[in-house]
Amino acid sequence: MTAITTTFDWNSGKLSATVLNLDWKLGGLFATNFANKLFGSSDESIAFFAIINAPSLANAAIPLGQKLGLISFALSQFVTINSESDMKLSDGSAAHQYSISASVDQLRKIKAPIDKALDVVLISTQQHDKTYIIVYATEAGRMGQYQNAFDNILNSVAIGSASFSNMGQMTAENAIPGNDTQIFENDTSISNLGPVPMTNSPPTEDATMGGNMQEILPILQI
């Protein structure tokens, strides 16, 4: 079971898709301020947070690839890895975090429908023999503007008995230079996106953000 909590004014919902060539039933949760960007100030940058289950093939490949440095090498072909770190979750299980920058040229090469550079954090963790990917991002240079929101959402993530609250950073690695190489394309289109109704529970005041937090309804099993 997977759940997150998000700020009351961000849109939220479920991600679901079937990727036949990977035999992958993708499922997850997302939160974004996209609607605020559309109807709010033009100076506001887009930010999003998502958690998905990885393909079953990744359950063994990702942990091994991280130990051997293959994941870092692969990512560095398409984006710039600024740093990496190992983290420990609430139940003692491990997670691995990448801090990434993606330039406009890099995004064009992977055919991303985005015309602005991004700052991205990507986290992988293996829980109950399944691998989960957490990613959050915003426009380059604007991560500090949303850091409290991202931290609060991340701290709310629960995958079964493991949560990202009170997690500890174990080790940090040096920056790894990136390389502008075109990424291969897979059929990973997302379908069945839709708004998710909020719970009737009253929001609680969050001092670090100066706003309200409200729980997303889906307790999604993926």
C-alpha positions in Angstrom: 0.0 0.0 0.0 1.3 3.4 -1.0 0.1 6.8 0.2 1.3 10.4 0.1 0.1 13.7 1.6 0.2 17.0 -0.4 -0.6 20.7 0.0 -4.3 21.6 -0.3 -3.8 23.7 -3.4 -1.9 21.2 -5.5 -3.7 18.9 -7.9 -3.3 15.2 -7.2 -4.3 11.9 -8.6 -3.4 8.4 -9.7 -1.1 7.3 -12.5 -1.9 4.0 -14.3 -0.8 2.4 -17.5 0.1 -0.9 -19.1 3.4 -1.1 -20.9 3.1 -4.3 -22.9 6.7 -4.6 -24.1 7.9 -4.6 -20.5 4.9 -6.5 -19.1 4.6 -3.6 -16.7 1.4 -2.6 -14.9 2.5 0.9 -13.9 0.7 2.4 -11.0 1.4 5.4 -8.8 0.5 8.8 -7.3 1.2 12.3 -8.3 0.9 15.9 -7.1 1.5 19.1 -9.1 0.9 22.8 -9.0 0.2 22.9 -12.7 -3.3 24.4 -12.3 -1.8 27.2 -10.1 0.6 27.9 -12.9 -2.2 28.1 -15.5 -4.4 30.4 -13.5 -1.9 32.1 -11.3 1.1 34.3 -11.6 3.2 33.9 -14.8 6.3 34.0 -12.5 5.3 30.8 -10.8 7.3 27.8 -12.0 5.8 24.3 -12.5 6.6 21.7 -9.9 5.5 18.1 -9.6 6.0 15.0 -7.4 5.3 11.4 -8.4 5.9 7.9 -7.1 5.5 4.9 -9.3 6.3 1.2 -9.2 9.1 0.1 -11.5 8.9 -2.8 -14.0 9.5 -6.2 -12.5 12.7 -6.5 -14.5 14.0 -3.6 -12.5 13.6 -5.4 -9.1 17.0 -7.1 -9.5 18.6 -4.8 -12.1 18.3 -1.5 -10.2 19.9 -2.5 -6.9 22.7 -4.4 -8.7 23.2 -1.5 -11.1 23.5 1.0 -8.3 26.1 -1.1 -6.6 28.1 -1.4 -9.8 27.6 2.3 -10.8 25.7 1.3 -13.9 22.6 3.4 -13.1 24.7 6.5 -12.6 26.5 5.8 -15.8 23.3 5.3 -17.7 21.7 8.5 -16.3 24.8 10.5 -17.0 24.4 9.8 -20.7 21.1 11.8 -20.8 21.3 14.3 -17.9 23.8 15.8 -15.5 24.1 14.1 -12.1 25.1 16.6 -9.5 25.3 14.3 -6.5 24.2 10.9 -5.1 23.4 9.7 -1.6 22.3 6.6 0.2 19.4 7.0 2.6 17.8 4.9 5.3 14.1 4.7 5.7 12.1 4.5 8.9 12.2 0.7 9.0 15.9 0.5 8.2 15.5 -0.3 4.5 17.6 1.6 2.0 16.9 4.2 -0.7 19.2 5.8 -3.2 18.9 9.5 -4.2 20.2 11.3 -7.3 20.2 15.1 -7.7 20.0 15.8 -11.4 20.0 18.8 -13.7 18.5 18.6 -17.2 19.3 21.4 -19.7 17.0 22.4 -22.5 19.2 20.7 -25.0 19.2 17.5 -23.0 15.4 17.6 -22.7 15.1 18.1 -26.5 17.3 15.1 -27.1 15.0 12.9 -25.1 12.0 14.5 -26.8 10.6 15.8 -23.5 7.7 18.3 -24.1 9.4 20.9 -21.9 11.1 24.1 -23.0 12.8 25.0 -19.8 15.7 23.4 -17.9 14.9 21.4 -14.8 16.3 20.5 -11.4 15.2 17.0 -10.5 15.6 14.6 -7.5 15.1 10.9 -8.2 14.9 8.3 -5.5 14.7 4.5 -5.8 13.9 2.0 -3.1 13.1 -1.7 -3.0 10.2 -2.7 -0.8 8.7 -6.2 -0.5 10.6 -7.4 -3.6 9.3 -4.4 -5.7 11.2 -1.3 -6.8 9.6 2.1 -6.5 10.8 5.3 -8.1 10.1 8.7 -6.6 10.8 11.8 -8.7 10.2 15.5 -8.0 11.2 18.4 -10.1 10.8 22.1 -10.9 12.4 24.6 -13.2 16.2 25.1 -12.9 17.2 27.4 -10.1 13.7 27.2 -8.5 14.2 24.1 -6.3 14.6 26.2 -3.2 11.2 27.8 -3.7 9.5 24.4 -3.4 12.0 22.6 -1.2 9.7 22.7 1.9 6.7 21.4 -0.1 8.8 18.6 -1.6 10.3 17.7 1.8 6.8 17.6 3.4 5.4 15.4 0.6 8.4 13.1 0.7 8.2 12.8 4.5 4.6 11.7 4.0 5.4 8.9 1.6 4.6 5.4 3.0 5.2 2.1 1.2 3.8 -0.6 3.4 5.6 -0.3 6.7 8.4 1.8 5.3 8.2 5.6 5.3 10.4 8.5 4.3 9.8 10.4 7.6 12.8 10.8 9.8 15.1 9.1 7.3 18.8 9.5 7.6 21.3 10.2 4.9 24.1 7.6 5.0 26.7 8.5 2.5 27.1 11.2 -0.2 29.1 10.7 -3.4 30.9 13.2 -5.6 29.3 14.9 -8.5 29.3 13.0 -11.7 29.7 14.8 -15.1 26.9 14.3 -17.6 26.9 13.6 -21.3 24.5 14.8 -24.0 23.4 11.6 -25.7 19.9 10.8 -27.1 17.9 8.4 -24.9 16.1 5.5 -26.4 12.3 5.7 -26.5 10.0 3.3 -24.9 6.2 3.1 -24.8 5.7 4.5 -21.3 2.7 6.8 -22.0 0.5 7.5 -19.0 -3.2 6.9 -19.3 -6.3 7.1 -17.0 -5.1 10.3 -15.2 -7.8 11.8 -13.2 -8.4 14.0 -10.2 -8.7 12.2 -6.9 -11.2 13.5 -4.3 -9.8 14.7 -1.0 -10.7 13.3 2.3 -13.1 15.1 4.7 -10.5 15.3 7.4 -9.7 18.8 8.4 -6.3 20.1 7.1 -3.5 20.6 9.6 -1.3 23.6 9.8 2.2 23.1 8.5 4.6 25.6 10.1 7.4 25.0 7.6 5.3 25.9 4.6 3.0 28.4 6.2 0.0 26.6 4.7 -2.3 23.7 5.0 -1.6 20.0 4.4 -4.4 17.6 3.4 -4.2 13.9 2.8 -4.7 12.5 -0.7 -7.5 9.9 -0.6 -5.9 7.0 -2.5 -4.2 4.4 -0.5 -2.9 2.9 -3.6 -1.7 -0.7 -3.8 1.0 -1.1 -6.4 
